Amino acid sequence: MKAIRFVGVKQPLEMQEIPIPEIGVRDILVKVKAAGICHSDAHYRAGISPVRPVPLTLGHEVAGVVEKIGAQVTSLKIGDRVCLHYNLSCGDCYHCSTGNDQFCEKVLMLGHYTNGGYAEYISVPARNAILQPDEIPFEQGATLMCASATAFHALRKSRIKGGERVAIFGAGGLGQSAIQLAKAFGALEVYAVDINADKLNLAKRYGAIPVNAKQVNAVDEIKKFTNGKGADVAIEMIGLPQTMKQAIQVAGVLARVVIVGLSNKPLEIDTYNELLGNEVELIGSNDHHLQELPLLVEMARKKILDTSHIVTKTIPLDADAVNAVLDDLEKFSSDVRTVIVPA
């Protein structure tokens, strides 16, 4: 089968011919119908986050059709439409048993530590497959598994309450989902911070108050909207020290600041004025949980979460096309989400 693979840091991904993966008795083989291209994939190629082993097929946002099932699989059948939870965990350790499967000691992330979905086929444990309703196109199902799921988990970590004001830094794929989910969880107002006018226009369509950080000081603008009180919840989804700092600075009394964006640079905090003085909580949010995904998919099916505008472009399974998208992501391009659709 054809697969687009990471071959080394700061090197273009390469198309390679590799065997169709074998499956175990509890696994399934999925014919890939859609694989989202995430900003994390650009980080992997750039060496910000290490990939192993090399070469490796990237792609952790995957949806497709069950092609083959293992002898002990009873929850799925051939032909089922599925989207895939990207953390392959053991299911038996302490972290798995407490619902925190992303911290499983044996966890392998698709497209990061085991072969992912930039390919014609992928094999995963059956427990990682979430049934995808007919109402959700494959392209949207793929992005649910990362962009929307990560936003969902971050909002749960924030302990958002009805009537609170939420600031979302970054209006890309994660941010657009976070805006809608924050509203669904009862946010009184949601402020979307970005420098891209197209993304801000989409955020406005989803009910957010746009804040163009290219034109105004985002912190001052949000404090103006809140009569100087600041946000109750701030979520950083870009991964830049500047926006992380702004998320902390916009936090009001007893606010929670959730950091989602990936960065390898340190973050400086004015400990008293920005954290202790108002009892602000700084929270890290890492991936999401398998148990969160069925509810998320159902919210998408019921259009509580609208992902129809999240996917802005589809491309074929072509290495040059994928590398071009990763180049754009490194420059923070205007596309919210690009998805590979294999022929």
Number of C-alpha atoms within 10 A of each C-alpha: 11 17 27 28 24 26 17 19 17 13 12 20 24 19 18 15 12 12 10 15 14 13 17 16 12 15 21 29 24 29 23 27 26 32 33 29 26 23 22 19 23 20 20 19 23 18 14 15 16 14 22 13 13 15 16 23 28 27 27 29 30 36 34 29 22 24 18 18 23 18 12 11 16 10 10 19 15 13 13 17 25 26 33 30 29 29 26 22 24 16 17 11 15 13 16 19 12 10 16 17 25 21 17 20 13 14 18 17 18 24 24 25 19 21 27 26 32 33 31 21 23 26 23 24 21 22 18 18 26 21 18 23 17 10 11 21 17 25 28 26 31 32 30 32 26 23 24 30 24 24 28 25 20 26 23 17 17 23 10 20 16 12 13 18 25 31 30 28 29 24 28 26 27 29 28 30 25 33 28 23 22 27 22 13 16 14 20 13 20 27 26 31 28 24 18 19 15 14 25 24 16 19 27 18 12 17 16 24 20 24 26 18 17 12 8 11 12 25 23 15 18 26 17 12 14 14 9 14 15 24 31 23 30 30 31 29 26 24 18 17 18 11 23 25 17 18 27 27 23 24 29 24 16 16 25 26 30 24 24 23 22 18 15 10 9 8 11 10 13 11 9 11 12 18 22 13 11 14 16 22 19 17 15 16 20 16 21 26 20 24 12 15 22 13 11 20 23 15 15 21 17 12 13 14 23 18 22 13 13 25 18 13 14 17 16 14 22 19 18 15 13 22 18 11 23 25 16 15 22 14 9 15 14 15 18 22 25 23 28 27 21 19 10
